[in-house]
Amino acid sequence: MNIYLNKEEINYLLDILEKDLNETKTEIHHSGSHTYKEELKEKVKFVQLLMSKVTLLGPDGNKPE
């Protein structure tokens, strides 16, 4: 499956992902449960991976040349 996004859409997705990443990191800091903290740490890794993938995309879903 291919998704084609323009620059504005890519930037918007990155903004949303960054906000989620920051909120999750704050939640890790405030959590008292070791198990929940580990789940949140996995979420951080997942969001960071998504951000790196979206960052690599150029307009129209192509890698920048």
Jmol script that loads the backbone (N, CA, C; Angstrom):
load data "model"
ATOM      1  N   MET A   1       0.847  -1.178   0.000  1.00  0.00           N
ATOM      2  CA  MET A   1       0.000   0.000   0.000  1.00  0.00           C
ATOM      3  C   MET A   1       0.892   1.240   0.000  1.00  0.00           C
ATOM      4  N   ASN A   2       0.565   2.163  -0.843  1.00  0.00           N
ATOM      5  CA  ASN A   2       1.285   3.425  -0.915  1.00  0.00           C
ATOM      6  C   ASN A   2       0.375   4.563  -0.492  1.00  0.00           C
ATOM      7  N   ILE A   3       0.966   5.483   0.232  1.00  0.00           N
ATOM      8  CA  ILE A   3       0.257   6.697   0.632  1.00  0.00           C
ATOM      9  C   ILE A   3       1.063   7.868   0.109  1.00  0.00           C
ATOM     10  N   TYR A   4       0.400   8.769  -0.559  1.00  0.00           N
ATOM     11  CA  TYR A   4       1.070   9.928  -1.120  1.00  0.00           C
ATOM     12  C   TYR A   4       0.680  11.169  -0.328  1.00  0.00           C
ATOM     13  N   LEU A   5       1.700  11.837   0.216  1.00  0.00           N
ATOM     14  CA  LEU A   5       1.474  13.017   1.047  1.00  0.00           C
ATOM     15  C   LEU A   5       2.278  14.189   0.514  1.00  0.00           C
ATOM     16  N   ASN A   6       1.701  15.381   0.614  1.00  0.00           N
ATOM     17  CA  ASN A   6       2.470  16.563   0.249  1.00  0.00           C
ATOM     18  C   ASN A   6       3.254  17.035   1.476  1.00  0.00           C
ATOM     19  N   LYS A   7       4.078  18.036   1.291  1.00  0.00           N
ATOM     20  CA  LYS A   7       4.954  18.522   2.362  1.00  0.00           C
ATOM     21  C   LYS A   7       4.160  18.975   3.588  1.00  0.00           C
ATOM     22  N   GLU A   8       3.056  19.664   3.358  1.00  0.00           N
ATOM     23  CA  GLU A   8       2.229  20.151   4.465  1.00  0.00           C
ATOM     24  C   GLU A   8       1.664  18.983   5.282  1.00  0.00           C
ATOM     25  N   GLU A   9       1.228  17.949   4.599  1.00  0.00           N
ATOM     26  CA  GLU A   9       0.682  16.772   5.282  1.00  0.00           C
ATOM     27  C   GLU A   9       1.765  16.036   6.074  1.00  0.00           C
ATOM     28  N   ILE A  10       2.948  15.943   5.502  1.00  0.00           N
ATOM     29  CA  ILE A  10       4.071  15.305   6.202  1.00  0.00           C
ATOM     30  C   ILE A  10       4.410  16.091   7.459  1.00  0.00           C
ATOM     31  N   ASN A  11       4.497  17.395   7.333  1.00  0.00           N
ATOM     32  CA  ASN A  11       4.813  18.235   8.493  1.00  0.00           C
ATOM     33  C   ASN A  11       3.747  18.139   9.570  1.00  0.00           C
ATOM     34  N   TYR A  12       2.493  18.045   9.166  1.00  0.00           N
ATOM     35  CA  TYR A  12       1.402  17.916  10.124  1.00  0.00           C
ATOM     36  C   TYR A  12       1.515  16.593  10.884  1.00  0.00           C
ATOM     37  N   LEU A  13       1.779  15.515  10.167  1.00  0.00           N
ATOM     38  CA  LEU A  13       1.947  14.212  10.817  1.00  0.00           C
ATOM     39  C   LEU A  13       3.119  14.234  11.788  1.00  0.00           C
ATOM     40  N   LEU A  14       4.213  14.841  11.381  1.00  0.00           N
ATOM     41  CA  LEU A  14       5.370  14.937  12.271  1.00  0.00           C
ATOM     42  C   LEU A  14       5.046  15.734  13.528  1.00  0.00           C
ATOM     43  N   ASP A  15       4.256  16.780  13.383  1.00  0.00           N
ATOM     44  CA  ASP A  15       3.851  17.585  14.531  1.00  0.00           C
ATOM     45  C   ASP A  15       3.016  16.759  15.510  1.00  0.00           C
ATOM     46  N   ILE A  16       2.066  16.009  14.990  1.00  0.00           N
ATOM     47  CA  ILE A  16       1.224  15.159  15.828  1.00  0.00           C
ATOM     48  C   ILE A  16       2.067  14.099  16.532  1.00  0.00           C
ATOM     49  N   LEU A  17       2.960  13.475  15.785  1.00  0.00           N
ATOM     50  CA  LEU A  17       3.805  12.435  16.376  1.00  0.00           C
ATOM     51  C   LEU A  17       4.727  13.008  17.444  1.00  0.00           C
ATOM     52  N   GLU A  18       5.260  14.187  17.216  1.00  0.00           N
ATOM     53  CA  GLU A  18       6.140  14.818  18.201  1.00  0.00           C
ATOM     54  C   GLU A  18       5.386  15.140  19.488  1.00  0.00           C
ATOM     55  N   LYS A  19       4.165  15.648  19.354  1.00  0.00           N
ATOM     56  CA  LYS A  19       3.351  15.936  20.537  1.00  0.00           C
ATOM     57  C   LYS A  19       3.061  14.658  21.316  1.00  0.00           C
ATOM     58  N   ASP A  20       2.725  13.587  20.602  1.00  0.00           N
ATOM     59  CA  ASP A  20       2.455  12.309  21.257  1.00  0.00           C
ATOM     60  C   ASP A  20       3.712  11.787  21.949  1.00  0.00           C
ATOM     61  N   LEU A  21       4.846  11.930  21.300  1.00  0.00           N
ATOM     62  CA  LEU A  21       6.109  11.492  21.878  1.00  0.00           C
ATOM     63  C   LEU A  21       6.395  12.237  23.180  1.00  0.00           C
ATOM     64  N   ASN A  22       6.235  13.540  23.170  1.00  0.00           N
ATOM     65  CA  ASN A  22       6.478  14.343  24.374  1.00  0.00           C
ATOM     66  C   ASN A  22       5.517  13.988  25.500  1.00  0.00           C
ATOM     67  N   GLU A  23       4.247  13.787  25.165  1.00  0.00           N
ATOM     68  CA  GLU A  23       3.262  13.407  26.181  1.00  0.00           C
ATOM     69  C   GLU A  23       3.586  12.039  26.773  1.00  0.00           C
ATOM     70  N   THR A  24       4.020  11.114  25.937  1.00  0.00           N
ATOM     71  CA  THR A  24       4.346   9.772  26.406  1.00  0.00           C
ATOM     72  C   THR A  24       5.563   9.802  27.319  1.00  0.00           C
ATOM     73  N   LYS A  25       6.559  10.598  26.970  1.00  0.00           N
ATOM     74  CA  LYS A  25       7.744  10.719  27.825  1.00  0.00           C
ATOM     75  C   LYS A  25       7.377  11.308  29.185  1.00  0.00           C
ATOM     76  N   THR A  26       6.480  12.271  29.196  1.00  0.00           N
ATOM     77  CA  THR A  26       6.017  12.847  30.458  1.00  0.00           C
ATOM     78  C   THR A  26       5.263  11.804  31.268  1.00  0.00           C
ATOM     79  N   GLU A  27       4.443  11.018  30.598  1.00  0.00           N
ATOM     80  CA  GLU A  27       3.681   9.973  31.269  1.00  0.00           C
ATOM     81  C   GLU A  27       4.614   8.925  31.883  1.00  0.00           C
ATOM     82  N   ILE A  28       5.701   8.605  31.198  1.00  0.00           N
ATOM     83  CA  ILE A  28       6.686   7.664  31.747  1.00  0.00           C
ATOM     84  C   ILE A  28       7.228   8.214  33.060  1.00  0.00           C
ATOM     85  N   HIS A  29       7.572   9.489  33.041  1.00  0.00           N
ATOM     86  CA  HIS A  29       8.155  10.130  34.221  1.00  0.00           C
ATOM     87  C   HIS A  29       7.204  10.101  35.418  1.00  0.00           C
ATOM     88  N   HIS A  30       5.915  10.227  35.169  1.00  0.00           N
ATOM     89  CA  HIS A  30       4.935  10.309  36.250  1.00  0.00           C
ATOM     90  C   HIS A  30       4.349   8.963  36.661  1.00  0.00           C
ATOM     91  N   SER A  31       4.613   7.933  35.890  1.00  0.00           N
ATOM     92  CA  SER A  31       4.032   6.621  36.181  1.00  0.00           C
ATOM     93  C   SER A  31       4.751   5.952  37.346  1.00  0.00           C
ATOM     94  N   GLY A  32       3.973   5.284  38.183  1.00  0.00           N
ATOM     95  CA  GLY A  32       4.543   4.546  39.303  1.00  0.00           C
ATOM     96  C   GLY A  32       4.656   3.059  39.026  1.00  0.00           C
ATOM     97  N   SER A  33       4.093   2.617  37.926  1.00  0.00           N
ATOM     98  CA  SER A  33       4.069   1.196  37.585  1.00  0.00           C
ATOM     99  C   SER A  33       5.206   0.847  36.624  1.00  0.00           C
ATOM    100  N   HIS A  34       6.046  -0.081  37.049  1.00  0.00           N
ATOM    101  CA  HIS A  34       7.164  -0.508  36.205  1.00  0.00           C
ATOM    102  C   HIS A  34       6.666  -1.106  34.890  1.00  0.00           C
ATOM    103  N   THR A  35       5.636  -1.938  34.969  1.00  0.00           N
ATOM    104  CA  THR A  35       5.090  -2.584  33.774  1.00  0.00           C
ATOM    105  C   THR A  35       4.561  -1.547  32.792  1.00  0.00           C
ATOM    106  N   TYR A  36       3.825  -0.567  33.295  1.00  0.00           N
ATOM    107  CA  TYR A  36       3.267   0.474  32.434  1.00  0.00           C
ATOM    108  C   TYR A  36       4.387   1.318  31.816  1.00  0.00           C
ATOM    109  N   LYS A  37       5.430   1.610  32.616  1.00  0.00           N
ATOM    110  CA  LYS A  37       6.559   2.373  32.087  1.00  0.00           C
ATOM    111  C   LYS A  37       7.203   1.638  30.918  1.00  0.00           C
ATOM    112  N   GLU A  38       7.341   0.323  31.031  1.00  0.00           N
ATOM    113  CA  GLU A  38       7.937  -0.461  29.951  1.00  0.00           C
ATOM    114  C   GLU A  38       7.067  -0.420  28.695  1.00  0.00           C
ATOM    115  N   GLU A  39       5.751  -0.482  28.867  1.00  0.00           N
ATOM    116  CA  GLU A  39       4.836  -0.363  27.726  1.00  0.00           C
ATOM    117  C   GLU A  39       4.987   0.993  27.056  1.00  0.00           C
ATOM    118  N   LEU A  40       5.096   2.034  27.864  1.00  0.00           N
ATOM    119  CA  LEU A  40       5.251   3.386  27.323  1.00  0.00           C
ATOM    120  C   LEU A  40       6.593   3.548  26.611  1.00  0.00           C
ATOM    121  N   LYS A  41       7.632   2.914  27.134  1.00  0.00           N
ATOM    122  CA  LYS A  41       8.940   2.980  26.476  1.00  0.00           C
ATOM    123  C   LYS A  41       8.889   2.322  25.102  1.00  0.00           C
ATOM    124  N   GLU A  42       8.135   1.245  24.991  1.00  0.00           N
ATOM    125  CA  GLU A  42       7.953   0.604  23.686  1.00  0.00           C
ATOM    126  C   GLU A  42       7.187   1.522  22.739  1.00  0.00           C
ATOM    127  N   LYS A  43       6.213   2.242  23.285  1.00  0.00           N
ATOM    128  CA  LYS A  43       5.464   3.199  22.461  1.00  0.00           C
ATOM    129  C   LYS A  43       6.394   4.299  21.965  1.00  0.00           C
ATOM    130  N   VAL A  44       7.292   4.778  22.825  1.00  0.00           N
ATOM    131  CA  VAL A  44       8.259   5.811  22.424  1.00  0.00           C
ATOM    132  C   VAL A  44       9.088   5.318  21.252  1.00  0.00           C
ATOM    133  N   LYS A  45       9.585   4.088  21.331  1.00  0.00           N
ATOM    134  CA  LYS A  45      10.377   3.525  20.232  1.00  0.00           C
ATOM    135  C   LYS A  45       9.558   3.469  18.943  1.00  0.00           C
ATOM    136  N   PHE A  46       8.301   3.052  19.060  1.00  0.00           N
ATOM    137  CA  PHE A  46       7.415   2.954  17.907  1.00  0.00           C
ATOM    138  C   PHE A  46       7.180   4.322  17.267  1.00  0.00           C
ATOM    139  N   VAL A  47       6.881   5.321  18.085  1.00  0.00           N
ATOM    140  CA  VAL A  47       6.624   6.670  17.568  1.00  0.00           C
ATOM    141  C   VAL A  47       7.888   7.243  16.928  1.00  0.00           C
ATOM    142  N   GLN A  48       9.038   7.004  17.544  1.00  0.00           N
ATOM    143  CA  GLN A  48      10.293   7.478  16.959  1.00  0.00           C
ATOM    144  C   GLN A  48      10.557   6.827  15.605  1.00  0.00           C
ATOM    145  N   LEU A  49      10.245   5.545  15.492  1.00  0.00           N
ATOM    146  CA  LEU A  49      10.403   4.851  14.213  1.00  0.00           C
ATOM    147  C   LEU A  49       9.477   5.448  13.155  1.00  0.00           C
ATOM    148  N   LEU A  50       8.231   5.699  13.541  1.00  0.00           N
ATOM    149  CA  LEU A  50       7.294   6.323  12.604  1.00  0.00           C
ATOM    150  C   LEU A  50       7.784   7.693  12.166  1.00  0.00           C
ATOM    151  N   MET A  51       8.285   8.467  13.123  1.00  0.00           N
ATOM    152  CA  MET A  51       8.785   9.805  12.790  1.00  0.00           C
ATOM    153  C   MET A  51       9.946   9.717  11.807  1.00  0.00           C
ATOM    154  N   SER A  52      10.840   8.754  12.008  1.00  0.00           N
ATOM    155  CA  SER A  52      11.967   8.633  11.093  1.00  0.00           C
ATOM    156  C   SER A  52      11.501   8.225   9.700  1.00  0.00           C
ATOM    157  N   LYS A  53      10.501   7.368   9.618  1.00  0.00           N
ATOM    158  CA  LYS A  53       9.970   6.966   8.318  1.00  0.00           C
ATOM    159  C   LYS A  53       9.288   8.134   7.614  1.00  0.00           C
ATOM    160  N   VAL A  54       8.495   8.888   8.354  1.00  0.00           N
ATOM    161  CA  VAL A  54       7.791  10.030   7.757  1.00  0.00           C
ATOM    162  C   VAL A  54       8.794  11.100   7.339  1.00  0.00           C
ATOM    163  N   THR A  55       9.839  11.296   8.136  1.00  0.00           N
ATOM    164  CA  THR A  55      10.858  12.295   7.819  1.00  0.00           C
ATOM    165  C   THR A  55      11.580  11.962   6.519  1.00  0.00           C
ATOM    166  N   LEU A  56      11.774  10.671   6.262  1.00  0.00           N
ATOM    167  CA  LEU A  56      12.469  10.252   5.044  1.00  0.00           C
ATOM    168  C   LEU A  56      11.639  10.451   3.785  1.00  0.00           C
ATOM    169  N   LEU A  57      10.338  10.634   3.941  1.00  0.00           N
ATOM    170  CA  LEU A  57       9.471  10.806   2.782  1.00  0.00           C
ATOM    171  C   LEU A  57       9.528  12.237   2.271  1.00  0.00           C
ATOM    172  N   GLY A  58       9.515  12.342   0.996  1.00  0.00           N
ATOM    173  CA  GLY A  58       9.390  13.649   0.375  1.00  0.00           C
ATOM    174  C   GLY A  58       7.951  13.815  -0.084  1.00  0.00           C
ATOM    175  N   PRO A  59       7.630  14.899  -0.739  1.00  0.00           N
ATOM    176  CA  PRO A  59       6.281  15.083  -1.277  1.00  0.00           C
ATOM    177  C   PRO A  59       5.895  13.912  -2.181  1.00  0.00           C
ATOM    178  N   ASP A  60       4.664  13.551  -2.171  1.00  0.00           N
ATOM    179  CA  ASP A  60       4.103  12.458  -2.974  1.00  0.00           C
ATOM    180  C   ASP A  60       4.614  11.092  -2.545  1.00  0.00           C
ATOM    181  N   GLY A  61       5.134  10.980  -1.306  1.00  0.00           N
ATOM    182  CA  GLY A  61       5.541   9.688  -0.781  1.00  0.00           C
ATOM    183  C   GLY A  61       6.845   9.151  -1.334  1.00  0.00           C
ATOM    184  N   ASN A  62       7.601  10.002  -1.975  1.00  0.00           N
ATOM    185  CA  ASN A  62       8.875   9.577  -2.555  1.00  0.00           C
ATOM    186  C   ASN A  62      10.029  10.017  -1.677  1.00  0.00           C
ATOM    187  N   LYS A  63      11.100   9.228  -1.671  1.00  0.00           N
ATOM    188  CA  LYS A  63      12.295   9.630  -0.962  1.00  0.00           C
ATOM    189  C   LYS A  63      12.898  10.834  -1.672  1.00  0.00           C
ATOM    190  N   PRO A  64      13.327  11.844  -0.909  1.00  0.00           N
ATOM    191  CA  PRO A  64      13.938  13.022  -1.545  1.00  0.00           C
ATOM    192  C   PRO A  64      15.228  12.618  -2.266  1.00  0.00           C
ATOM    193  N   GLU A  65      15.493  13.266  -3.374  1.00  0.00           N
ATOM    194  CA  GLU A  65      16.703  12.961  -4.150  1.00  0.00           C
ATOM    195  C   GLU A  65      17.782  13.962  -3.882  1.00  0.00           C
TER     196      GLU A  65
END
end "model"
wireframe off; spacefill off
backbone 0.3
color backbone group
